[in-house]
Amino acid sequence: MEQKRFYITTPIYYPSDKLHIGHAYCTTIADAIARYHRMAGHDVFFLTGSDEHGQKIERKAKEAGTTPIQYVNRIVDGFQELWRRLNISYDDFIRTTEDRHKKVVQQIFQKIYDQGDIYKSAYEGWYCTPCETFWLEGKLVDGKCPDCGRPVELVKEESYFFRLSKYQDRLLQYIEDHDDFIQPVSRRNEMINFIKNGLEDLCVSRTTFDWGIQVPFDPKHVVYVWFDALTNYITAAGYLQDEAKFARYWPADVHLVGKEIVRFHTIIWPIILMALGMELPKKVYGHGWLVIEGDKMSKSKGNVIDPLQLIDEFGPDAIRYFLLREIMLGLDGNFSREALIQRINADLANDLGNLLNRSMAMIEKYFGGEILPPGPEVEIDRELRHMAGETAQKFATFMDNFEINAAMTEIWRLIGRTNKYIDETMPWSLAKAADGKQRLATVMYNLAEVLRIVALLISPFMPVTTAKIWEQLGLKAQQGLSADLKAAQTWGGLPAHTKIQKGEPIFPRIEEKAEPEQKAPAPGEGTAVAEPAESLISIDDFAKIDLRVAKVIAAEKVAKADKLLKLEVDLGDERRTVVSGIAKHYAPEELIGKQIVLVANLKPVKLRGIESRGMILAASEGDILQVVTVDDVPVGSKVK
């Protein structure tokens, strides 16, 4: 059977400044997906790079007293260092200043011009230099760029134009015929509406600066930076240079991009490909923003977070884990130091780290560090084995569908169940029983085998941690680090008589100075409970409350808090964390998938170190409490 191919790309990043944690988020997602497909035995091509031309770079270099190429060289070195520190496993890093790319851009521009889809005219209108984007006056917001909110410049110059309007109906039909082409659905709907409002022909050359690729038939013009940048995806795949490679990898399986540049990738780029008579990428996935206290990161706002500093303090795998687990792909996600430490302590130290530490300590104590063959199974062993196999299967399904958060949640359910398995089997009691040695060997084998499977399943997300677990299991010399998906789906792959190498805790708990906390909420705190009113309010008072329909997408108990559940809710255009005092009334799994009513404009509070952004409605009578739910209403709908 022919090996399946998988081609994934990130945007090529603009080297006008250092990358921040939001860029690291996008590239970590792509890396996890690429690593998963390699794990599944696919022939993977993973591309990232830098977009280095344009007026913005030329101006930045002049301000810095250097040449554009010297300016970008320094910053691109920083990009590559960040990807090295984050263990990004890209196969190619393309720079738009490379000769291989310049040649392709010029040949494409010439071809489209020769067939009449590029023509010369004059451009007079508005241009946003930071976004490198042309705007009609009617699209401006308060006279500023509708994307970034910064001032625009009135530009008048001779230019070449690309006939986007010619392909408008064809593109719209393609999008409507291919439901999966633009994801998530909210981005798809935005693009359909944008196209239906009419496409203007695109200005694709500039003459007022020269830091760009020359138009081949008119050297006083340089190619518009977006036309140049988008072409990188086929340059790196071998277009016009390596026919066998291009035939192997094109069309791309997925372009992963931030939601602010979905328009360029789903309108301009497909039309360029249509003009060339080429296949379109199979999917463009627009992920959300990583926001700080609900606000997009911006250098001018002073809320940019340097990922290198986080890696220095917490290590690359903890950062990767947080970005991939905390945020649902497609939705905006909130980053905070407190939330990061909470994830490290609860998930990595208490759950995964604790399972590894306990298991290794007991194998060393009871069997001198040797993993003995398992004996006969009992029902609890079969349940654990079944759950491990089911987890590996669900993991693959979720990863195939880009549901990274859900895949990780399944793995941590297995980790939690295995920690409980230790408490249920009580190895310390078996060690004292006269006839308990064979049963104890079975329990120890099962613990080590689950750790082997978990190490494989987390390898796309946490490659350093996988290696550490593998080493402690005594499997460093084995082939397991190739992360074979079939090996993760097969119980019993751990060789008997393996000698473990117990090490230091892989995730020591982080203790920071405690901040004053609010008391744990009873029903009515963290959960709004319907009770008799103490006084009357006006309709104006009620109008101040923003009640929204939200869907619970994840739920878990808060460590060391009997009353608290931590909920992740989808509001349609964003995702939030809410801490609610309903743990005595609902198991976490009962709430997942329910559509609840959220007080969306409540001031955030910190409960057990977790920032809670909202409050869910519930009704109570005596000791009975029931969360208010609604059916068949779109998430984000306002409750009136």
Summary of the structure (lengths in Angstrom):
residues: 640
radius of gyration: 27.5
end to end distance: 57.8
largest distance: 92.7
contacts: 2074
relative contact order: 0.09
helix: 43%
strand: 21%
